[in-house]
Amino acid sequence: MSQQRISFDPKPVAEKFDAKFDFSKFLAVGVTISTNSTVSSLYSGTDASPTALVSGSATVTGGEVAQLIIAGVAGNVYLLTCTITTSDTQTLILAGYLVVT
């Protein structure tokens, strides 16, 4: 599977929300998410700490990873990338752009 893109609605600076990465359609029956990691990087704009958007540990429910996203700098575009390892040793990645308003 090549890296898949997902879509996020624009986020006001003060808003906090769970970014949801749904891997369920890529998982075979009985396969589960073993590990997950979500990172943010700056796609465009200026931010000394683009990784600070990701807050705490993600929650895994079935084939979905929900990661709390906070703060950001208005006018910037960030790339949120979630990487999982599955119980059958696959590594899968979902990523999407997030505009902060």
C-alpha distances in whole Angstrom, upper triangle without the diagonal:
4,7,8,12,14,18,21,25,27,29,32,33,35,32,30,27,25,21,19,15,14,12,14,12,9,11,13,17,19,16,17,16,18,18,17,18,18,20,21,22,24,23,26,30,32,31,32,30,27,26,29,27,25,28,28,25,23,23,21,22,20,16,17,18,21,22,26,26,29,31,30,32,33,32,29,25,23,19,18,15,14,13,13,13,14,16,15,14,10,9,7,9,10,13,16,19,23,26,29,32
4,6,10,13,16,19,23,25,27,30,31,33,31,29,27,24,20,19,15,15,13,16,14,11,14,17,20,22,19,19,18,20,19,17,18,17,18,19,19,21,20,23,27,29,28,30,28,25,24,27,25,24,27,27,25,23,24,22,23,22,18,18,19,21,22,25,25,28,30,28,30,31,29,26,22,20,17,16,13,13,12,14,15,16,19,18,16,12,11,9,8,9,11,14,17,20,23,27,30
4,7,10,13,16,20,22,23,27,27,30,27,26,23,21,17,16,12,13,12,15,14,12,15,18,21,22,19,19,17,19,17,15,15,14,15,15,16,18,16,20,23,25,25,26,24,21,20,23,21,20,23,24,22,20,21,20,21,20,17,16,16,18,18,21,21,24,26,24,26,27,25,22,19,17,13,12,10,10,10,12,14,15,19,18,17,13,10,8,6,6,7,10,13,17,20,23,26
4,7,10,13,17,19,21,25,26,28,25,24,21,19,15,14,10,11,10,13,12,11,14,17,20,22,19,19,17,19,18,16,16,14,15,16,17,18,17,20,23,25,25,27,25,21,21,23,21,20,23,24,22,19,20,19,20,19,15,14,15,17,17,20,20,23,25,23,25,26,24,22,18,16,12,12,10,10,11,13,15,16,20,20,18,15,13,9,7,5,6,8,12,15,18,21,24
4,7,10,13,15,18,21,23,25,22,21,19,17,13,12,10,11,12,15,14,13,17,20,23,24,22,21,19,21,20,17,16,14,14,14,15,16,14,17,20,23,23,25,23,19,19,21,19,18,21,23,22,19,20,19,20,20,16,15,15,16,16,19,17,21,22,20,22,22,21,18,15,13,10,10,9,11,12,15,18,19,23,23,22,18,16,12,9,6,5,5,8,11,15,18,21
4,7,10,13,15,19,20,22,20,18,16,14,10,9,8,9,11,14,13,14,17,20,23,24,22,20,19,21,20,17,16,14,15,14,15,17,15,18,21,23,23,25,23,19,19,20,17,17,20,21,20,17,18,17,18,18,15,13,13,13,14,16,15,18,20,19,21,21,20,18,14,13,10,9,10,11,13,15,18,20,23,24,23,20,17,13,11,7,6,5,8,10,13,16,19
4,7,10,12,16,18,20,17,17,14,13,10,10,10,11,14,16,16,17,20,23,26,27,25,23,21,24,22,19,18,15,16,14,16,16,15,17,19,22,21,24,22,19,19,20,17,17,19,22,21,18,19,19,20,20,17,15,15,14,15,16,14,17,18,17,19,18,17,16,12,12,11,10,12,13,16,18,22,23,26,27,26,23,21,17,14,10,8,6,7,8,10,13,16
4,6,8,12,14,16,13,13,11,10,8,9,10,12,15,18,18,20,22,26,27,28,26,24,22,25,23,19,18,15,15,13,15,15,14,16,18,20,19,22,20,17,17,18,14,14,17,19,19,17,18,19,19,21,18,15,14,13,13,13,11,14,15,14,16,15,15,14,11,11,10,9,12,13,17,19,23,24,27,29,28,25,22,19,16,12,10,7,7,6,8,10,13
4,6,10,13,14,12,12,11,12,10,12,14,16,19,21,21,23,25,29,30,31,29,27,25,28,26,22,21,18,18,16,17,17,16,17,18,20,20,23,21,18,19,19,15,16,18,21,21,19,20,21,22,23,21,18,17,15,15,14,12,14,15,14,15,14,14,13,12,12,13,12,15,17,20,23,26,28,31,32,31,29,26,23,19,16,14,10,9,7,7,9,10
4,7,10,12,10,12,11,13,12,14,16,19,22,24,25,26,28,32,34,35,32,30,28,30,28,24,22,18,18,15,16,15,14,14,15,17,17,20,19,16,18,17,14,16,18,21,22,20,22,23,24,26,24,21,19,17,16,15,12,12,12,11,12,10,10,10,9,11,12,13,16,18,22,24,28,30,33,35,34,31,28,25,21,18,15,11,9,6,5,6,7
4,6,8,6,8,8,11,11,14,16,19,23,25,26,27,29,33,34,35,33,30,27,29,27,23,21,17,17,14,15,15,15,15,15,16,16,19,17,15,16,15,11,13,15,18,20,19,20,22,23,26,24,21,19,16,14,12,9,9,9,9,10,9,10,10,10,11,13,13,16,18,22,24,28,30,33,35,34,31,28,25,22,19,16,13,11,7,6,5,6
4,6,5,9,10,14,14,17,20,23,26,28,30,31,33,36,38,38,36,33,30,32,30,26,24,20,19,16,17,16,17,16,15,16,15,18,17,15,17,15,12,15,16,20,22,21,23,25,26,29,28,24,22,19,17,14,11,10,8,8,9,7,10,11,12,13,16,16,20,21,25,27,31,33,36,38,37,35,32,29,26,22,20,17,14,10,9,6,5
4,6,8,11,14,15,18,21,24,27,30,31,32,34,37,39,39,36,34,31,32,29,25,23,19,18,15,16,15,16,16,14,14,13,15,14,13,15,12,10,13,14,18,20,20,22,25,27,30,28,25,22,19,16,14,10,8,5,6,6,6,9,10,12,12,16,16,19,21,25,27,31,33,36,38,37,35,32,29,26,23,20,18,15,11,10,6,6
4,7,10,14,15,19,22,25,28,30,32,33,34,38,39,39,37,34,31,32,29,26,23,20,19,17,19,18,20,19,18,17,16,18,16,15,16,13,11,14,14,17,20,20,22,25,26,29,29,25,22,19,16,13,10,7,6,8,10,10,13,14,15,16,18,18,21,22,26,28,32,34,37,39,38,36,33,30,27,25,22,20,18,14,13,10,9
4,7,10,12,15,19,21,25,27,29,30,31,35,36,36,34,31,28,29,27,24,22,18,18,16,18,18,20,20,19,19,17,19,17,16,16,14,11,13,13,16,18,17,19,22,23,26,25,21,19,16,14,11,8,7,7,9,12,12,14,15,15,15,17,16,19,20,24,26,29,31,34,36,35,33,31,28,25,22,20,18,16,13,12,9,10
4,7,9,13,16,19,22,24,26,27,28,32,33,32,30,27,25,26,23,20,19,16,16,15,17,18,20,20,20,20,18,19,17,15,15,12,9,10,10,12,14,14,15,18,19,23,22,18,16,12,10,7,6,5,7,10,13,14,17,16,16,15,16,14,17,18,21,23,26,28,30,33,32,30,28,25,23,20,18,17,16,13,13,11,13
4,6,9,13,15,19,21,23,24,25,28,29,29,27,24,22,23,21,18,17,14,15,14,17,18,20,21,21,22,20,21,18,16,16,14,10,10,10,12,13,12,13,15,16,19,19,15,13,9,8,6,5,7,10,12,15,16,18,17,16,15,15,13,15,15,19,20,24,25,28,30,29,28,25,23,20,17,16,15,14,12,13,12,14
4,6,9,12,15,17,20,21,21,25,26,25,23,20,18,20,18,15,14,12,13,13,17,19,20,22,23,23,21,23,19,17,15,14,11,10,10,11,11,9,9,12,13,16,15,11,9,5,5,4,6,9,12,14,18,19,20,19,17,15,15,12,13,13,16,17,20,21,24,26,26,24,22,19,17,15,14,13,14,12,15,14,17
4,7,10,13,15,17,18,19,23,24,24,22,19,17,19,17,13,13,10,11,11,14,16,17,19,21,22,20,22,19,16,14,14,11,9,11,12,12,9,10,12,13,15,14,10,8,5,5,6,7,10,13,14,17,18,19,17,15,13,12,9,10,10,13,15,18,20,23,25,24,22,19,17,14,11,10,10,11,10,13,13,16
4,6,10,12,14,15,16,19,21,21,19,16,14,17,15,12,13,11,13,14,17,19,19,22,24,25,23,25,22,19,17,17,14,12,14,14,13,10,9,10,10,12,10,7,6,4,7,9,10,14,17,18,21,21,22,20,18,15,14,10,11,9,12,13,16,17,20,22,22,20,18,15,13,10,10,10,13,12,15,17,19
4,6,9,11,12,13,17,18,19,16,14,12,15,13,11,11,10,12,13,16,19,19,22,24,25,24,25,22,19,17,19,16,14,15,16,14,10,10,10,11,11,9,6,5,6,8,11,12,16,19,19,22,23,23,21,18,15,13,10,9,7,9,10,13,14,17,19,18,16,14,11,9,7,8,9,12,13,17,18,21
4,6,8,9,10,14,15,16,14,12,11,15,14,12,14,13,16,17,20,22,22,25,27,29,28,29,26,23,21,22,19,17,19,19,16,13,12,10,10,9,6,4,6,9,11,15,16,20,23,23,26,27,27,24,21,19,16,13,12,10,11,11,14,13,16,18,18,15,14,11,10,8,11,12,15,16,20,22,24
4,6,5,7,10,12,13,11,10,9,12,13,11,13,13,16,18,21,23,23,26,29,31,29,31,28,24,22,24,21,19,20,20,17,14,13,10,10,9,5,6,8,11,14,17,19,22,25,25,28,29,29,27,23,21,18,15,13,10,10,9,11,10,13,14,14,12,11,8,9,8,11,13,17,19,22,24,27
4,5,5,8,9,11,9,9,10,13,14,14,16,17,20,22,25,27,27,30,33,34,33,34,31,28,26,27,24,22,23,23,20,16,14,11,10,7,4,6,10,13,16,19,21,25,28,28,31,32,32,30,27,24,21,18,16,14,13,12,13,11,13,14,15,13,14,11,12,12,15,17,20,22,25,27,30
4,6,8,10,12,11,12,13,16,17,16,19,19,22,23,26,28,27,30,33,35,34,36,33,29,28,29,27,24,26,26,23,19,18,15,14,11,8,10,13,16,19,22,23,27,30,30,33,33,33,30,27,25,22,19,17,15,15,14,15,13,15,15,16,14,14,11,13,12,15,17,21,22,26,28,31
4,7,10,12,10,11,11,14,15,15,17,18,20,22,24,27,26,30,33,34,33,35,32,28,27,29,26,24,26,25,22,19,18,15,15,12,9,11,13,16,19,22,24,28,30,30,33,34,33,30,27,24,21,19,16,14,13,11,12,10,13,12,13,10,11,8,10,11,14,17,21,23,26,29,32
4,7,8,6,7,9,12,14,14,17,18,21,24,26,29,29,32,35,37,35,36,33,30,28,30,27,25,26,25,22,18,17,14,13,10,7,10,13,17,19,23,25,29,32,32,35,36,35,33,29,27,23,21,18,15,14,11,11,8,10,10,11,9,11,10,12,13,17,19,23,25,29,31,34
4,6,5,9,11,14,16,17,20,22,25,28,30,33,32,36,39,40,39,40,37,34,31,33,31,28,29,28,25,22,20,17,15,12,10,14,16,20,23,26,28,32,35,36,38,39,39,37,33,30,27,24,22,19,17,14,13,10,10,9,12,11,13,13,16,17,20,23,27,29,32,35,38
4,6,9,12,15,18,19,22,24,27,30,32,35,35,39,41,43,41,42,39,36,34,35,33,30,31,29,26,22,20,17,15,11,11,14,17,21,24,27,30,33,37,37,40,41,41,39,36,33,30,27,24,21,20,16,15,12,11,11,14,14,16,16,19,19,23,26,29,31,35,37,39
4,6,10,12,16,17,21,23,27,30,32,36,36,39,42,43,41,42,38,36,33,34,32,29,29,28,24,21,19,15,14,10,11,14,17,20,23,27,29,33,36,37,40,42,42,39,36,33,30,27,24,21,19,16,14,10,9,9,13,13,16,16,19,20,24,27,30,32,35,37,40
4,7,9,12,14,18,20,23,26,29,32,32,36,39,40,38,38,35,32,30,31,29,26,27,25,21,19,17,13,13,10,9,13,14,18,21,24,27,30,34,34,38,39,39,36,33,30,27,24,21,18,15,12,10,7,6,6,10,10,12,12,16,17,21,24,27,29,33,35,38
4,6,9,11,15,17,21,24,27,30,31,34,36,37,35,35,32,30,27,28,26,23,23,21,18,15,13,10,10,7,7,10,11,15,17,21,24,27,31,31,35,36,37,34,31,28,25,22,19,15,13,10,9,6,5,8,10,10,12,12,15,16,19,22,26,27,31,32,35
4,6,7,11,13,17,20,23,27,27,31,33,34,31,32,28,26,23,24,23,19,20,18,14,12,11,8,9,8,7,9,9,12,14,18,20,24,27,28,32,33,34,31,28,25,22,18,16,12,10,7,6,4,6,9,9,9,10,10,12,13,17,20,23,24,28,29,32
4,7,11,14,17,21,24,27,28,32,34,34,32,32,28,26,23,24,23,20,20,18,14,12,12,10,12,11,10,12,11,14,16,19,22,25,28,29,32,35,35,32,29,26,23,20,17,13,11,7,6,5,6,9,9,10,10,11,14,16,18,22,25,26,30,31,34
4,7,11,14,17,20,24,25,29,31,31,28,28,24,23,19,21,20,16,17,15,11,10,11,9,12,13,12,12,10,13,13,17,19,22,25,26,29,31,32,29,26,23,20,17,14,10,8,5,5,7,9,12,10,11,9,11,12,14,16,19,22,23,27,28,31
4,7,10,14,17,20,22,25,27,27,25,25,21,19,16,17,16,13,14,12,9,8,9,8,12,13,11,10,8,10,10,13,15,19,22,22,25,28,28,25,23,19,16,13,10,7,6,4,7,9,12,14,12,12,10,10,10,11,13,16,19,19,23,24,28
4,7,10,13,17,19,22,24,24,21,21,18,15,12,14,13,10,12,11,9,8,11,11,14,16,14,12,9,11,9,12,13,16,19,19,22,25,25,22,20,16,14,10,8,6,5,6,9,12,15,17,15,14,11,11,10,11,12,14,17,17,21,21,25
4,7,10,14,15,19,20,20,18,18,15,12,10,11,10,7,10,10,9,8,11,12,15,17,15,12,9,9,7,10,10,13,16,16,19,21,22,18,16,13,10,7,6,4,6,9,12,15,18,20,18,16,13,12,10,10,9,11,13,13,17,18,21
4,7,10,12,16,17,17,15,15,12,9,6,9,8,7,10,11,11,11,14,16,19,20,18,16,13,12,10,11,10,12,14,13,16,19,19,16,14,10,8,6,5,7,9,12,15,18,21,23,21,19,15,14,11,11,10,11,12,12,15,16,20
4,7,9,12,13,13,11,12,10,6,5,8,7,7,10,13,14,13,17,18,21,23,21,18,15,14,11,11,9,11,12,10,13,15,16,12,10,6,6,5,6,9,12,15,18,21,25,26,24,22,18,17,13,12,10,10,10,9,12,13,16
4,6,9,11,11,9,10,9,5,6,9,9,10,14,16,17,17,20,22,25,26,24,21,18,18,15,15,12,13,13,11,12,15,14,11,9,6,5,7,8,12,14,17,21,24,27,28,26,24,20,18,15,14,11,11,10,10,12,13,16
4,6,7,8,7,9,9,6,8,11,10,12,16,19,20,20,23,25,27,29,27,24,21,20,17,17,14,14,13,10,10,12,11,8,6,5,6,9,11,15,17,21,24,27,31,32,29,27,23,21,18,16,13,12,10,10,10,11,14
4,7,9,10,13,13,9,12,14,13,15,19,22,23,22,25,26,28,30,27,24,22,21,19,19,16,17,16,12,12,13,11,8,5,5,6,10,12,16,18,22,25,28,31,32,30,27,23,21,17,16,12,11,8,9,10,12,15
4,7,9,12,13,11,14,16,15,17,21,24,25,25,28,29,31,33,30,27,25,24,21,21,18,18,16,12,11,11,9,6,5,7,9,13,15,19,22,25,29,31,35,36,33,31,27,25,21,19,15,13,10,10,10,11,13
4,7,10,12,10,14,15,14,18,21,24,26,26,29,31,33,35,32,29,27,25,22,22,18,17,14,11,8,9,7,5,7,9,12,15,18,21,24,28,31,34,38,39,36,34,30,28,24,22,18,16,13,12,10,10,12
4,7,9,9,12,13,14,17,20,23,25,26,29,31,34,36,33,30,28,26,23,21,18,16,14,10,8,10,9,7,9,10,13,16,19,22,25,28,31,35,38,39,37,34,31,29,25,24,20,18,15,14,13,12,14
4,5,6,9,10,11,14,16,20,22,23,26,29,31,34,32,28,25,24,20,19,15,14,11,8,7,10,10,8,10,10,13,15,17,20,23,26,29,33,36,37,35,33,29,28,24,23,19,18,15,14,13,12,14
4,6,9,9,11,14,16,19,22,23,27,29,32,35,33,30,26,25,21,20,17,15,13,10,10,13,14,12,13,12,15,16,18,21,23,27,29,33,36,38,35,33,29,28,25,24,21,20,18,17,16,15,17
4,5,6,8,11,13,15,18,19,23,25,29,31,29,26,23,21,18,16,13,12,11,9,10,13,15,12,13,11,13,14,16,18,20,23,26,30,33,34,32,30,27,26,22,22,19,18,17,15,16,14,17
4,5,6,9,12,15,17,18,21,23,26,28,26,23,20,19,15,14,11,11,10,7,9,12,13,10,10,8,9,10,12,15,18,21,24,27,30,32,29,28,24,23,19,18,15,15,13,12,12,12,15
4,5,6,9,12,13,14,18,20,24,26,24,21,18,16,13,12,10,10,10,9,12,15,16,13,13,9,10,9,11,13,15,18,21,24,27,29,27,25,22,20,17,17,14,15,14,13,15,14,17
4,5,7,10,13,14,18,21,24,26,25,22,18,16,12,11,9,8,8,8,11,14,16,13,14,11,12,12,14,15,17,20,23,26,29,31,29,28,24,23,20,19,17,17,16,14,15,13,16
4,6,10,12,13,16,19,21,24,23,19,16,14,10,8,5,5,6,6,10,12,14,12,12,9,10,9,12,13,16,19,22,25,28,30,28,27,23,21,18,17,14,14,13,10,12,10,14
4,7,9,9,13,15,18,21,20,17,13,11,7,6,5,7,9,10,13,16,18,15,14,11,11,9,10,11,14,16,19,22,25,27,25,24,20,19,16,15,14,14,14,12,14,14,17
4,7,8,12,15,18,21,20,17,13,11,7,5,6,7,10,12,15,18,20,18,18,15,15,12,14,13,16,17,20,23,25,28,26,25,22,21,19,18,17,17,17,15,17,16,19
4,7,10,13,16,19,19,16,13,11,8,7,9,10,13,15,19,22,24,22,21,18,18,14,15,14,16,16,19,21,23,26,25,24,22,21,19,19,18,19,20,18,21,19,22
4,7,10,13,16,16,14,10,9,7,8,11,13,16,18,22,24,26,24,22,19,18,14,14,12,13,13,16,17,19,23,21,21,19,18,17,17,17,19,20,19,22,21,24
4,7,10,13,13,10,6,5,4,7,10,13,17,18,22,24,26,23,21,18,17,13,12,10,11,11,14,15,18,21,20,19,17,16,15,14,15,16,18,17,21,21,24
4,7,10,11,8,6,5,7,9,12,15,19,21,25,27,28,26,24,21,19,16,15,12,13,12,15,15,17,20,20,19,18,17,16,15,17,18,20,20,23,23,26
4,6,7,6,5,6,9,12,15,19,22,24,27,29,30,28,25,22,20,17,15,12,12,10,12,12,14,17,17,17,16,14,15,14,16,18,21,21,24,25,28
4,6,5,7,8,11,14,17,21,24,26,30,31,32,30,27,25,23,19,18,14,15,13,15,13,15,18,19,18,18,16,17,16,18,20,23,22,26,26,29
4,6,8,11,14,17,20,24,27,29,32,33,34,32,29,26,24,20,19,15,15,13,14,12,12,15,17,16,16,15,16,16,19,20,24,24,27,29,31
4,7,10,13,17,19,23,26,27,30,31,32,29,26,24,21,18,16,12,12,10,11,10,12,14,15,13,13,11,13,12,15,17,21,22,25,27,30
4,7,10,13,16,19,23,24,27,28,28,26,23,21,18,15,14,11,12,10,13,12,14,17,17,15,15,12,12,11,13,15,18,18,22,23,26
4,6,10,12,16,20,21,24,25,26,24,21,18,16,12,11,8,10,9,12,12,15,17,17,16,14,12,11,10,12,14,16,17,20,21,24
4,7,9,13,17,18,21,23,24,22,20,17,16,12,12,10,12,12,15,16,19,21,21,19,17,15,14,12,13,13,16,15,18,19,21
4,6,10,13,15,18,20,22,19,18,15,14,10,10,9,12,13,16,18,20,23,22,20,18,16,14,13,12,13,14,13,16,16,19
4,7,10,13,16,18,20,18,17,14,14,11,13,12,15,16,20,21,24,27,26,24,22,20,18,16,15,15,15,13,15,15,17
4,7,9,13,14,16,14,13,11,12,9,12,12,16,18,21,23,26,29,27,26,23,20,18,16,14,13,13,10,12,11,14
4,7,10,12,15,13,14,12,14,12,15,16,19,21,25,27,30,32,31,29,26,24,21,19,17,16,15,11,12,10,12
4,7,9,12,11,12,11,14,13,17,18,22,24,28,30,33,35,34,32,29,27,23,21,19,17,15,12,11,8,10
4,7,9,8,9,9,12,12,16,18,21,24,28,30,33,35,33,31,28,26,22,20,17,15,13,10,9,6,9
4,6,6,9,10,13,14,18,21,24,27,31,33,37,38,36,34,31,29,25,23,19,17,14,11,9,6,8
4,6,9,11,14,16,20,22,26,29,33,35,39,40,38,36,33,30,26,24,20,17,14,11,8,5,5
4,7,10,13,16,19,23,26,29,33,35,39,40,38,36,32,29,26,23,19,16,13,10,7,6,6
4,6,10,13,16,19,23,26,30,32,36,37,35,32,29,26,23,20,16,14,10,8,6,6,8
4,7,10,13,16,20,23,27,29,33,34,32,29,26,23,19,17,13,10,7,6,5,6,9
4,6,10,13,16,20,23,26,29,31,28,26,22,20,16,14,10,8,6,5,6,8,12
4,6,10,13,16,20,23,26,27,25,22,19,16,12,10,7,6,5,6,9,11,15
4,7,10,13,17,20,23,24,22,20,17,14,10,8,5,5,6,7,11,12,16
4,7,10,14,16,20,21,19,16,13,10,7,6,4,7,9,11,14,16,20
4,7,10,13,16,18,16,14,10,8,6,5,6,9,12,13,17,19,22
4,7,10,14,15,12,10,7,6,4,7,9,12,15,17,21,22,26
4,6,10,11,10,8,6,5,6,9,12,15,18,20,24,25,29
4,7,8,6,6,5,7,9,12,15,19,22,23,27,29,32
4,5,5,5,7,8,11,14,17,20,24,26,29,31,35
4,5,7,10,12,15,17,21,24,28,29,33,35,38
4,6,9,11,15,18,21,25,28,30,34,36,40
4,7,10,13,16,20,23,27,29,33,34,38
4,6,10,13,17,20,24,26,30,32,36
4,7,10,13,17,21,23,27,29,32
4,7,10,14,17,20,24,26,29
4,7,10,14,16,20,22,26
4,7,11,13,17,19,23
4,7,10,13,16,19
4,7,10,13,16
4,7,10,13
4,6,10
4,6
4
